[in-house]
Amino acid sequence: MKKKFYFLLFVILLFIPCLNPSLFSEPSSLVLKHQHNFNWPSSEDFLRIISLRDYNTRIVLLGTMFFGFASGMIGVFVTLRKRALVGDAISHASLPGVVIAFILMVSIGGTGKFLPGLLLGALISSLMGVGVILLVRNYTRLHEDAALGIVLSVFFGFGVALLGITQKMKEGNSAGLDSFIYGKTASMLISDAWLILAAAFVVLILLIMFFKEFTILCFDEEYTRACGWSVFALDLTMLFLTVGVTVIGLQAVGLILVVALLIIPPISARFWTSNIKKMFLISSFLGAISGILGAAVSALVPKLPAGALIVLVCGILFLLSFLFGSESGMFIQLYRSLRFHYRILIQNLLRSMYEIANSKQSFKEDDLNNFMIDYEELFNFRSWKKISLMIAIELSKFKNLIIKTKKGLIFTKSGYLESVRIFRNHHLWELYLLNYAGVGLGHVDHFVDDIEHIIESKILQELVEEQRNYRKN
């Protein structure tokens, strides 16, 4: 219940700017100025962007934020379903629909610049592309990647050919259809922002409604069928949502770059968590932040295209997630790997010391402080590398498991108890492999060295029970 409350609070905070009517009110004169020479943004420029003082800036920032939020949400399921490039094929498939819609609107006496009409054409064309992908995938022997390649190349090529036709039309030169390829965020209108907001809200509601079904579908398709759900219907719903997000993103970042907003935020979120609910929140947050920061930088430096900057911000957030992600980032994985490696060194050192100590008649558990293990004997007892032995000694000393002297090593009380536990676990695995796994006596020690460092307490308890039953029988 607490998690649902925080999720609802997050959504409310994201959409609350829309409740302020003055936010979208157009002033009598705009203060945006086009600079012909590049100048670094001043503090006044930063303040103007942060305070959302300009009408056009407010529209663009909020529009791109809502688009990033929506694409980040649906992108989680698209990537988990291993359909990451479906968005790329759908976006390219939308181009013929845009151009045909323009030609039809011009032929009936319009200017051809009616955005809802162009987006409707893009939607129809994208749905046709989805249909072709499903037909090729389900009714031929071709794999899905082949279907994606066919749709992407053929539809986009057809769209480019139609663009050549529009250039010969009187209205074609001023149509601005190229903006659907590369994006034209700066020209976003209030109607575009409201459209993106509505689409983001619809996507959010549908994803919450089908969250459980989509989650099961992404991880276990057969179980989805066993639960009585139609895999085809769920796939079609997911593709429909992807088409909707892709179409509304054409104006923001263009059909070439829209796929980046569907893929990069989810895979960036994966470095921070393995919980799909948290991944859903982080991905939508990263998508929204990418839209805001990319559009803000473009507003500060007008000559830089917003669509490309949004994708670059996505790339930077991905790099930061890849390096510093708390779940599977590079540094945390390196830390875990080193920690595991050092734990093995400590365990090998303590087990070696225990075996040497118990082989000596002079060793007494009650008098640990007076028994010393020579360095040379310890080095020859196991195939140590000198650097590994030095590291193991220093780590064990730091953990107060041994006392280091000039002549050798002495157990501490805690170190001896730990060595007894390690030797006991090693011996349990040896007995199990000999009695149950059929491993030969000459190979058992090698096998135990590979597995003894990763066992859990529950498995150890099972081994103890197995040995008790074995002795009884």
C-alpha positions in Angstrom: 0.0 0.0 0.0 2.9 2.3 0.8 4.5 1.7 -2.6 1.3 2.5 -4.4 1.0 5.7 -2.4 4.5 6.8 -3.4 3.9 5.9 -7.1 0.6 7.9 -7.1 2.5 10.9 -5.5 5.1 10.7 -8.2 2.5 10.8 -10.9 0.7 13.7 -9.3 3.9 15.7 -9.0 4.7 15.0 -12.6 1.3 16.1 -14.0 0.6 18.9 -11.5 2.1 21.7 -13.7 -0.8 21.1 -16.1 -3.2 22.3 -13.4 -1.9 25.8 -13.6 -3.7 27.5 -16.6 -1.3 30.5 -16.6 1.5 28.1 -17.4 0.3 27.9 -21.0 -0.9 31.5 -21.3 0.8 33.3 -24.2 2.3 36.7 -23.3 1.8 39.7 -25.5 5.4 39.5 -26.7 7.9 36.7 -26.6 11.4 37.4 -25.4 13.1 34.7 -27.3 15.8 36.0 -29.5 17.6 34.3 -32.3 21.3 34.8 -32.2 23.4 34.7 -35.3 26.6 34.3 -33.5 27.3 31.7 -30.9 27.6 33.1 -27.3 27.8 31.2 -24.1 24.6 31.4 -22.1 24.6 34.0 -19.4 23.2 33.7 -15.9 20.1 35.6 -17.0 19.6 32.9 -19.7 19.8 30.2 -17.1 17.4 32.0 -14.8 15.0 32.5 -17.7 15.0 28.8 -18.5 14.8 27.5 -14.9 11.9 29.9 -14.1 10.0 28.9 -17.3 9.6 32.6 -18.0 9.2 32.2 -21.8 6.0 30.9 -23.2 7.7 28.7 -25.9 10.1 27.3 -23.4 7.3 26.2 -21.1 5.6 24.4 -23.9 8.7 22.7 -25.2 10.0 21.6 -21.8 6.7 20.2 -20.6 5.9 18.6 -23.9 9.3 16.8 -24.1 9.0 15.8 -20.4 5.7 14.1 -21.0 7.0 12.4 -24.0 10.0 11.1 -22.2 7.8 9.9 -19.3 5.5 8.0 -21.7 8.3 6.4 -23.7 10.2 5.4 -20.6 7.2 3.6 -19.3 6.3 1.6 -22.3 10.0 1.1 -23.1 10.4 -1.1 -20.0 8.0 -3.8 -21.3 9.2 -3.4 -24.9 12.8 -4.1 -23.9 12.0 -6.9 -21.5 9.9 -8.5 -24.2 13.0 -8.3 -26.5 11.2 -6.1 -28.9 13.5 -3.1 -28.6 13.9 -2.5 -32.3 10.1 -2.7 -32.9 9.9 1.0 -32.1 12.6 1.7 -34.7 10.6 -0.1 -37.4 7.4 1.5 -36.4 8.9 5.0 -36.4 10.3 4.5 -39.9 7.0 3.0 -41.1 5.2 6.2 -40.1 6.9 8.3 -42.8 4.7 7.2 -45.8 1.6 7.9 -43.7 2.7 11.5 -43.0 3.5 12.2 -46.6 0.3 10.6 -47.9 -1.8 12.5 -45.4 -0.1 15.7 -46.5 -0.9 15.0 -50.2 -4.5 14.1 -49.4 -5.1 17.3 -47.4 -3.5 19.4 -50.2 -5.7 17.7 -52.8 -8.9 18.6 -51.0 -7.9 22.2 -50.8 -6.1 22.4 -47.4 -2.5 23.6 -46.7 -1.4 20.1 -45.6 0.0 21.4 -42.4 -2.8 20.3 -40.1 -0.8 18.3 -37.5 -3.6 16.0 -36.2 -4.1 14.9 -39.8 -0.4 14.2 -40.3 -0.2 12.3 -37.1 -3.3 10.3 -38.1 -1.6 9.3 -41.3 1.5 8.4 -39.3 -0.6 6.3 -37.0 -2.4 4.4 -39.8 1.0 3.8 -41.6 2.6 2.6 -38.4 -0.3 0.2 -37.7 0.1 -1.2 -41.2 3.8 -1.7 -40.4 2.9 -3.6 -37.2 0.5 -5.7 -39.2 3.2 -6.6 -41.7 5.6 -7.5 -38.9 3.0 -9.8 -37.3 2.1 -11.5 -40.6 5.8 -12.2 -41.5 6.6 -13.4 -38.0 3.5 -15.6 -37.5 2.9 -17.0 -41.0 6.4 -17.4 -42.5 9.6 -19.1 -41.4 11.4 -15.8 -41.2 12.5 -14.6 -37.8 11.2 -11.3 -36.3 14.5 -9.5 -37.0 13.9 -10.1 -40.7 10.4 -8.8 -40.5 11.7 -5.7 -38.7 14.3 -5.1 -41.4 11.7 -5.5 -44.2 9.3 -3.0 -42.6 11.9 -0.5 -41.7 13.6 -0.4 -45.1 10.6 -0.8 -47.4 8.3 1.7 -45.6 11.1 4.3 -45.1 12.2 4.0 -48.7 8.6 4.4 -49.8 8.3 7.5 -47.6 11.4 9.1 -49.0 10.2 8.5 -52.5 6.9 10.2 -51.7 8.9 13.1 -50.2 10.5 13.6 -53.6 7.0 13.9 -55.1 5.9 16.5 -52.5 9.0 18.7 -53.4 7.6 19.2 -56.8 4.3 20.4 -55.4 3.7 24.1 -54.9 3.0 23.6 -51.2 5.7 21.0 -50.7 8.7 23.3 -50.2 7.1 25.0 -47.2 5.4 21.9 -45.8 8.2 21.2 -43.3 7.8 17.4 -43.6 11.5 16.9 -43.1 10.9 17.9 -39.4 9.2 14.5 -38.9 12.5 12.8 -39.9 14.8 14.9 -37.7 12.3 16.4 -35.2 11.5 20.0 -34.7 10.9 20.5 -31.0 11.2 24.2 -31.0 8.1 24.6 -33.2 5.9 22.6 -30.7 2.6 24.3 -30.1 0.3 24.3 -27.1 -2.0 21.8 -28.9 1.0 19.4 -29.4 1.8 19.6 -25.6 -1.7 18.8 -24.7 -1.8 15.9 -27.2 1.4 14.5 -25.7 0.1 14.9 -22.2 -3.2 13.1 -23.1 -1.2 10.3 -24.8 1.1 9.9 -21.8 -1.9 9.8 -19.4 -3.6 7.1 -21.5 -0.4 5.0 -21.7 0.0 5.3 -17.9 -3.5 4.1 -17.2 -3.3 1.2 -19.6 0.1 0.1 -18.3 -1.2 0.2 -14.7 -4.3 -1.9 -15.8 -2.2 -4.5 -17.7 0.9 -4.3 -15.5 0.6 -7.9 -14.1 -0.2 -9.4 -17.5 2.6 -7.6 -19.3 5.1 -8.6 -16.6 4.2 -12.3 -16.8 4.3 -12.1 -20.6 7.8 -10.6 -20.6 9.2 -13.3 -18.4 7.2 -16.4 -19.1 5.1 -16.7 -22.3 4.0 -20.3 -21.6 2.8 -19.4 -18.1 0.8 -16.5 -19.7 -1.1 -19.0 -21.9 -1.6 -21.3 -18.9 -3.2 -18.4 -17.0 -5.8 -18.1 -19.8 -4.5 -14.9 -21.3 -4.0 -14.4 -25.1 -0.4 -13.8 -25.9 -1.3 -12.4 -29.2 -3.8 -9.9 -27.7 -1.3 -8.8 -25.1 1.5 -8.4 -27.7 -0.9 -6.5 -29.9 -1.8 -4.1 -27.0 1.8 -3.5 -26.2 2.6 -2.8 -29.9 -0.4 -0.4 -30.1 0.9 1.5 -27.1 4.3 1.6 -28.7 2.8 2.9 -31.9 1.0 5.7 -30.0 4.1 6.8 -28.2 6.2 6.7 -31.3 3.7 8.8 -33.3 3.5 11.5 -30.7 7.3 11.6 -30.5 7.7 12.4 -34.2 7.3 16.1 -33.5 9.6 16.0 -30.5 12.7 14.1 -31.7 11.9 12.8 -35.2 11.4 9.3 -36.4 15.1 8.5 -36.6 15.8 9.3 -32.9 12.4 8.4 -31.3 13.6 4.8 -30.8 16.3 6.1 -28.4 13.7 7.3 -25.9 12.1 3.8 -26.0 15.3 1.9 -25.4 17.9 3.9 -23.4 15.8 4.9 -20.3 14.7 1.3 -19.6 18.2 -0.3 -20.0 19.6 2.6 -17.9 17.1 1.8 -15.2 18.1 -1.9 -15.3 21.5 -0.9 -13.9 19.8 0.5 -10.8 17.3 -2.2 -9.9 16.1 -5.7 -10.8 12.6 -5.0 -9.4 10.3 -4.3 -12.4 8.1 -1.9 -10.4 11.2 0.2 -9.4 12.5 -0.1 -13.0 9.2 1.2 -14.3 9.5 4.3 -12.1 13.2 4.9 -12.7 12.8 4.5 -16.5 9.9 7.0 -16.7 11.9 9.4 -14.5 15.0 9.1 -16.7 12.9 9.6 -19.8 11.3 12.8 -18.4 14.6 14.2 -17.2 16.2 13.5 -20.6 13.4 15.5 -22.3 13.6 18.4 -19.9 17.5 18.7 -19.9 17.8 18.2 -23.7 15.1 20.8 -24.4 16.6 23.2 -21.8 20.1 23.1 -23.4 18.6 23.6 -26.8 16.7 26.7 -25.4 20.0 28.1 -24.0 21.8 27.5 -27.3 19.2 27.9 -30.0 21.4 26.6 -32.8 21.6 23.2 -31.2 18.7 20.8 -32.3 16.6 19.7 -29.3 15.9 16.2 -30.6 19.6 15.3 -30.8 20.3 16.9 -27.4 17.5 14.9 -25.8 19.1 11.7 -27.1 22.5 12.8 -26.0 21.3 13.5 -22.5 19.8 10.0 -22.6 23.2 8.6 -23.6 24.9 10.5 -20.7 22.4 9.1 -18.2 23.0 5.7 -19.6 26.8 6.1 -19.2 26.3 7.2 -15.6 24.0 4.3 -14.9 26.4 1.9 -16.6 29.3 3.1 -14.3 27.5 3.9 -11.0 24.3 1.8 -11.1 23.6 0.3 -7.7 22.4 -3.0 -9.0 24.7 -4.0 -11.9 26.8 -0.9 -12.6 30.4 -1.5 -13.6 31.9 -0.2 -10.3 29.5 -2.2 -8.1 30.2 -5.3 -10.1 33.9 -4.7 -9.8 33.5 -4.2 -6.0 31.5 -7.4 -5.6 34.0 -9.4 -7.7 37.0 -8.1 -5.6 35.1 -8.7 -2.4 34.4 -12.3 -3.4 38.0 -12.8 -4.6 39.3 -11.5 -1.3 36.9 -13.6 0.7 38.2 -16.7 -1.1 41.8 -15.7 -0.2 41.0 -15.3 3.5 39.1 -18.7 3.6 42.0 -20.5 1.9 44.5 -18.9 4.3 42.5 -19.9 7.4 41.9 -23.4 6.2 45.5 -23.9 5.4 46.5 -22.6 8.8 44.0 -24.9 10.5 45.2 -28.0 8.6 48.8 -27.2 9.4 48.0 -26.5 13.1 46.1 -29.8 13.5 48.9 -31.8 11.9 51.3 -30.7 14.7 51.2 -32.5 18.1 52.3 -29.3 19.8 49.1 -27.4 18.9 46.5 -26.9 21.6 43.3 -25.0 21.2 43.5 -23.6 24.7 46.9 -22.0 24.0 46.5 -20.3 20.6 48.8 -17.4 21.4 51.8 -19.7 21.8 51.4 -21.5 18.5 52.9 -19.9 15.4 52.8 -21.0 11.8 55.9 -20.3 9.9 55.7 -18.3 6.6 57.8 -20.8 4.6 55.7 -23.8 5.8 52.5 -21.9 4.9 53.8 -21.0 1.5 54.8 -24.5 0.6 51.6 -26.1 2.0 49.5 -24.6 -0.8 50.3 -23.5 -4.3 50.3 -19.8 -3.3 51.3 -16.9 -5.4 53.4 -14.6 -3.3 51.2 -11.6 -4.0 48.0 -13.6 -3.2 49.5 -14.8 0.1 50.5 -11.3 1.1 47.0 -9.9 0.3 45.4 -12.8 2.2 47.6 -12.1 5.3 46.9 -8.4 5.3 43.2 -8.8 4.9 43.0 -11.4 7.6 45.0 -9.2 9.9 42.7 -6.3 9.1 39.7 -8.4 10.1 41.4 -9.4 13.3 41.5 -13.1 12.3 45.3 -13.5 12.7 48.3 -11.9 14.4 51.2 -11.2 12.1 54.7 -11.4 13.5 58.1 -11.4 11.9 58.5 -15.2 12.0 54.9 -16.3 11.3 51.2 -16.1 11.9 49.2 -16.7 15.1 45.5 -17.4 15.3 43.2 -15.0 17.2 40.2 -16.6 18.9 37.7 -15.4 16.3 40.1 -16.4 13.5 40.4 -20.0 14.9 36.7 -20.3 15.2 36.3 -19.1 11.6 38.9 -21.6 10.4 37.0 -24.4 12.1 33.8 -23.4 10.3 35.6 -23.2 7.0 37.3 -26.6 7.4 34.0 -28.2 8.5 32.2 -26.9 5.4 35.0 -28.1 3.2 34.8 -31.6 4.8 31.1 -31.8 4.4 31.3 -31.1 0.7 34.1 -33.7 0.3 31.9 -36.4 2.0 28.9 -35.4 -0.1 30.8 -35.7 -3.4 32.4 -39.0 -2.4 29.2 -40.6 -1.1 26.6 -39.2 -3.5 28.1 -37.6 -6.6 30.5 -40.5 -7.4 33.6 -38.2 -7.6 36.9 -40.0 -7.3 39.1 -39.5 -4.3 41.8 -37.9 -6.4 39.5 -35.3 -7.9 37.2 -34.4 -4.9 39.4 -31.7 -3.5 39.5 -29.8 -6.8 35.7 -29.9 -7.1 35.2 -28.7 -3.5 37.5 -25.8 -4.0 35.3 -24.6 -6.9 32.0 -24.7 -4.9 32.7 -24.4 -1.2 32.9 -20.5 -1.3 29.4 -19.9 -2.7 27.2 -22.2 -0.5 24.4 -20.9 1.6 23.6 -21.8 5.2 20.4 -23.7 4.1 22.5 -25.9 1.8 24.9 -26.6 4.6 22.1 -27.7 6.9 20.9 -30.1 4.2 24.4 -31.5 3.9 24.6 -32.1 7.6 21.2 -33.9 7.5 22.4 -36.0 4.6 25.5 -37.1 6.5 23.5 -38.0 9.5 21.2 -40.1 7.5 24.1 -41.7 5.7 25.7 -42.8 9.0 22.4 -44.2 10.3 22.0 -46.4 7.2 
